[in-house]
């Protein structure tokens, strides 16, 4: 077959008639394609909407979880702060008197740290991501503030305790220096010195008690010794005074016994009388206790007045 024969109408595809008409079997193919495309477009739009909603719901869910986590952290921070505020160490520190610390400013700082108000709780009740993010941010900020307050409170308690220990050490050192030579047992002061060097509050308290007891014991012993010495001195003084009084009395008695006795001895001069032309001589008369019972000077007058017998 030559080249012309190869160009005969028989070579025209059967699916494309020469008159341009569409075979009966393919009349509805284009509308079907258009319909499928439309359905696909609708499905794509619907899928996009559903996908967006799913994505947005996922974002909201994640934001809610983050918010709840932040609120949980806040709750823990508040609980921790309250526990620290009610702890024994904090309570004891708050009851500390200004005279018990070396630096009274630590008490002011502690008081301020303990007066921090507990914040209100944050709720994750927003329906969108923006609201949940805002709630989470608020919870985070509040939790940081509570944690900072707890840290400040803890530091303030430690500062008061340290200041109390400083005062305890200073007082103990003063007691150590003041009791030199004033305790009954010097070992108690040595134990106090060691406790001061270690800054051991418990050991210091024990040693201080021992030193004070030893000091009191020495003071009691000294007082008793002084009282005994004073009593002995008083007794010696009383004995000396009694001896002096006895000696004086004895001396007075001796002087009374040794005083000379005075006696009255009248004397009469003999005379002569004349009677009947004669004279008689009268001997001198010396009265004595043997003659008329004259025993004293007072009796002498009566004896002297007695008549003279010839």
Order of alpha helices (4+ residues) and beta strands (2+ residues): alpha-alpha-alpha-alpha-alpha-alpha-beta-beta-alpha-alpha
